[in-house]
Amino acid sequence: MYKVFGKQSGAAVERLQDGSHRDTIADLDVTAAVIDVSFEVEPGEIFVVMGLSGSGKSTLIRMLNGLLEPTAGTVEVGGVDITALSRKELLNLRGEKISMVFQHFALLPHRTVLENAAYGLELRGVPRAERGRKARETLELVGLGGWEDKLPEQLSGGMQQRVGLARALAADTDIILMDEAFSALDPLIRRDMQTQLLELQESLGKTIVFITHDLNEAMRLGDRICVLRDGRVAQIGTAQEILSEPANDYVERFIEDVDRTRVLTASSVLDADASEADASAPQVAASTPVADLYADMTTADRLRVVAEDGSVLGTVTRNSVLAALAAGKETP
């Protein structure tokens, strides 16, 4: 996909397709926000798009639900090209397939928490009793049971964001777009919201596209991460792939300050393969962060690492864990 703002957007796309950098097409008096971006999001995946201010991430997410039309390229949802839909069809798609959680909550100030959570269902014409029941259920899910009759101004920032999340969940769409959803929150509340999102995702299995400028947030939440730079994709991969194999110097510089012990997992610090694993050693999930492994070694100097299917991958020792913790962000 391409998104170029300006009267000569078509000419700009042609030059960008030929390899021009967006800074070199200033003579066309255009702004190239998204340039040759292509990816596929799997059902049930949290796909994080991250980048610095001006990287194109907010423009990108607005193309995913049809708020902006690509200058070139298409957006497909379940095999349907949404750029070819009529306005009515697009509105139906947003109501039934895609919901959105905004950075600054976007709550209606004169409506109660319950009414805000049910708002998407109201727009779809769902009967009052049914939308009230669904909204109450999702408010319970996000920890706001008992707050249904309050107004947004009576809630903290974190609670208001929970209402926004509840509204998206109440709509019961397959896809949730989250545009810098936690960036307006204080650090501790932000981490609590990240934890809650991961817990909810375990049970609900939504397809989530999450926009952020925070690399640590991306590493914590994303099944895969798309790093944008100047409107283009710099790299797409899992957190471990990006840390272990940065695609270029830009990504390498970007990840310099990441606490790798919170991202790298037990499977990345194996000392021995499955054939040498000690059957008597306590077992730990392969996805356990290195930072959490030492707590599991209070009574053992080695752990057996197992995959999700229960198969043994190998052994990790106390020495390798201590070395990884000591290395911190320099861990290879």
N, C-alpha and C positions, 0 to 999 in steps of 0.2 A: 504494500500500500504506500501511496504518497499523499501527503496533504500540503498543498502550497497555497498560501493566501496572496491574492493579488490578481490584477487583470491579465497578466501574462503567465498565468500558472501553467498552461499547457506547454509553452516554450521552455519554462523552467524545468518541468518534468523531463523533457527531452534531453536537456543538458545534464541534469542529474543522472539520468539513465546512462549517459555516456561517461559518467565518472566524475563530473564536476563536484567540487565541494560547495556547500551552500553559501560560503562566504564569497565565492567567485562569481555568483550570479546576481550580485547587488545591482548591476546595471539594468536588470529587468524590473526593479522596484517591487520585489516579492519577498515573502517570508516563507521559507521552506521549513515546516515544523516536523513532518514525518517523511523519511526518505527510504524507500525500498525496504520496508519492514514486513517480514513474513514469519508467521509461526502458527502452530496448531496447538490448541489446548485440549487435553484429554478429559473425558468425563470424570468428575470427582477429584480433579487436580486443583491445588492452589498454585496458580501461575502468577509469579510476581514480576511486575515491570518496574524497574528502578533506574534512576538516573538523576543527575543534578538539575537545578532549575534551568529551563530552556532546552532540555534534552528531547522534549516531544511527548512525554508520557501522558500528560493530561489531554493533549489533543488526540492521542491514540485511543484512550479509553472512551472518549466521546464519539469516536468513529465506530466503536464496537457495539454501541446501542443505537446508532443512527442519528445522534444529535448533530454530528457533522458528517458530511458526505465526502468520501475520499476523492481527491483530484484524479487519482488513477488507482486501479486495484479494486478488490472486492472484500466484503466481510461476509462469511458464511456461518450461519448458526444451524446446526443439524442438517447441513447440506443445502440450506435455503440462503440464497444471496439476498441479504437485507437491503443492499443498495438498489435492488430492482423492485422493492415493495412500494405500494402506494402509501400515502400518509396514514390511512385507516388501518391498513395491514401492519404498518410499522408500529402504530399505537397498540394494536392487539398483541404483537410480538413482545413489546416491552411489558405489557401487563401480564402475559402468561409465561414468558420464557426468561426475561431478564429483569432483575431488580438492581437497585443501586444504593450504596451507602456513601454519603458525602462527607467531606472533610469537616465542614462546619455545621453538621447535624441536620440542617434543613428541616427543622421541626416547625409545625404551625403553632405559633405562640398562644393562640386563644383556644386551642383544642387540648383536651386532656391527654395524658400519656396513652390511655387506651385508644382514644380516637386517632391519635397520631400513628399508633402501631397498626391500626385497622385501615389507614387511609388508602393504601394501595388496593385493598380489597373493595373499598367503597367506590373507587374509580372504575373498577371492573363490574360494578353492579351487584356484588354479592349481598344477599339479604343481611339486615342489621344483626340478627341473632347469630348467624353463622360467622360473620366477620368478627363479632365481639368474642365469640368462643375461641376462634383461631388466634386473635390478638392476645387474649389472656394466656393462652398456652405458650405463645412465643415470649411473652413478657416473663412468664415463669422460667422459661429456658435461659433467659439472659439475666436472671436474678432480680427482677423487678416486680415480683408478685407482691401485692399490697400497695403499689404506687399508682395503680390504674387511674385514680381520680385526681392526681396531681397535675399541675400545669408545668410546662417545660422550665419556666423560670424558678420553680421550686426545687429543681434537680441540679446536682453538680454536673460539670462537663462530662465526666465519665459516664454518669447515669444517662445524660442526654444522648450520648453516643450509643449506649445500649438500646435506647428507644429506636434510634435509627436502624440498628442491626435487627431489632425485633420486627420493625416494619418490613424490612427486606425478607426476613424469614417467614413472616405471616403471609406474604404474597406467594410463598411456596413455588417460586420459580426454580428452574434447573440451574440457572446461572446468576451469580451475584457479582457485580462490579463494585469494587471498593476503591474510591479515589482519595488517597492520602487520609484514610478514614480515622487513623489514630494520631495523626501528627499534631493536632491541636491540644492534645492531652498532656498532663504532667507525666514525667518518666515512669513513676511507679504505677499510675493508673494505666498508662499505655501498655506496660508489660502485662498487667492484669487482663487487659482487653485482648492482647495477643494470646495469652493462655486460654482465655475463654473461647476465642475463635477456634483454636486448635482442638479444644475439647468438644465444641459443638460439631466441628467438621468430622470428628471420629464417628459420631452417631448419625449425622445428617448426610454426609458425603456429597455436598454441593460442589459445583464447578465454580471456582472463584478466580477472578482476575483482580489482583491487589496491586495498587499503585503506591509507591513509596520512594522517598529520596534517602531513606535510612538503610544503609547496607546491613547493619546488624539485624534490623527488623526483617529485611528480605531473606537473610540467611536463616532466621529462625522460622519463618512462616512458609517459605516457598518449597514446594516439591521440585519446581524448576524456577530459574530466575533468568529474566531477559534484561541485560544491561544495555541501556541506550546511551549514545553519545552523539550530540549534535544531530539528533533526528534519526540516526542509523543504529542498527543493532551492532553492539560491540562483541557480545557473546551471549549465548543461551546455554544453560546447563544446570545441573544440580549444584547446591552449595559446595559440595566436596569437589566437583569437577572444576568449578570456577577457582576455588582455593588452590587446588593441586595443579591445574593446567590452565592458567590464565591465557586467553587467546592473544593478547597483545600487551604492549607496555602500558597502555591506558588502564586496562583492567588490573594489571599487576600493581600499578600505583594506587588504584582504587581500593584494593583489599589490604593494603599495608597495615592498617590499624585495626583489623578485625581480630577479635579474640578467637583464635582457631580452636582452642580447647572447647568452646561452646558449639562449634560447628562440626569439626572432625569427630568421628565416632569410633566405637570399639573396633569396627572392621578395618579402620585405617591404621591401627597401631598393632596389628597382629605380630606376635613373635614366632609363632609356629603354625603350620597348616593343620588341616583337619586330621591328617594321619598321625600327628604327634600330640594331639590334644589329650589332656589328662581327664579321663572320664570321671574322676573323683572330685574335680575342681567345681566350685559353684559356677552356675551358668549366668550369662548376661546377654541381653539382646544386642544384636549387631548395631542397632541404631542408637545405643546409649552414648551420649556425648562424653568425650574424653574427660571433661571437667567433672563428671559425675562418677567416673569409674573408681576413683580412690576410695570413696565411701563404701563401695562394695567389697573392698579388700581389707576390711578390719580384721578378719579372721583367716584370710588366705593370701598367699603371695602370687597366685595366678587365677585367672578366670577363663572359663570355657565360653567362647563367643558363638551364639547360635543365630541363624537367620529366622525370618518370619515363619517359614515352613517347618522349623524345628531342626533343620540340618545343622551340623556342627561345622563352623568355618575355620576354627583354630583356637589358639590360646593367646591371651594377653597377660603379661607379667607385671608385677609391681614396678620393676625397674623401667619398663617401657612407658608406663603411665606417668611415673615421676619425671622421666625425661621429657615427655610431651608437655606436661604441666610447666616444667621449668622453662621450656623453650617458648611457651606462650604463642604470641603471634608469629614467631619465627619458625614454628613447627612446619616441617616440609609437607 
